[in-house]
Amino acid sequence: MPERGVSEDDIRDVLARGRPAEAYGGRQALELVFPYNSHWQGRFYEQKRVKIVYVEEGDDQVVITVYSYYGRWD
C-alpha cells in the first residue's frame, strides 16, 4: 500500500463510504475519490481515487488488493 500512496485510514474510508466498482472472480470492489492537492511522483494532482478489491469471509472483509489513481474526477 505505501508504494501506491494508500494508508490504512484510506482503506477504512473506502470500506465505509465507497461506491461499488467492477470486480471479477467472485470478488467485490469499492472505490472512493479523495481530495489530494499534493504531489505524487513529481507531479501535482488534485484528487486520488482508491479502489479496493475484497472478499467477504463471514462477517469480515478481506482486502485482496488496492489500486490508486491520481488525477481529477468530477
N, C-alpha and C positions, 0 to 999 in steps of 0.2 A: 504494500500500500504506500509506504513512503516514497518509493520510486515513481509513483503515479500522482503524488501530491494529495493523497487522501488520508484523513485521520479517522480514528475510531469514532469520534464525535460525528463526523460526516456520515459514517455508516449508520449510526443510530438515528440521525435525522432522516436519512433516506428510508430506513425501515419504518419510521413513524409517520412520515409525511409524503413519501414518494408516490409517484403515479406509476401504474402498471406499464411495463415495457415488454418488447418481444423477447422471448427466450425459447430454447429448443430442448428436446430430450427429456421432457417431463419436469423441467426446471421452471422456476418463476423468476421474474426480474422486476425491479423497481428503479426509477430514476428521478433525480431532483436537480434543479438548477440552483446554484448558489451565487450570490454576488461575490466577485473575486477582487476586481480592481487592483491587480498586482501583476508582477512579472513571473512568468514561468519559462524556464529555459531561454532566458534572454529576450522574451517578447512580453509586451503588456496585453493582458486580457481582462475584459470586463466581467466575465462570468466563467464559472466552472460547472460542468454537468457531470454528475456522478451516477453511474449505473452499477447496480449490484445484481448478480445472478445467485440465486439461493435455492435450497430445497427445504421443505418442512419435514422435520422428524419429530413426531408427537407435537408437543407444544413449543418446540424450539425451531428457530430459523437458522440454518447452517449456510453461511456465505461461502460460495464456491469460488467466485472471482469478482474483481472490481475493475471497472473501466472509468477513466476520467477523460474528459474532453474540455478543451479550453477554447473560448470564443465568445459569441453573443447569440442568445436565443430570445425570441420575443414570446 
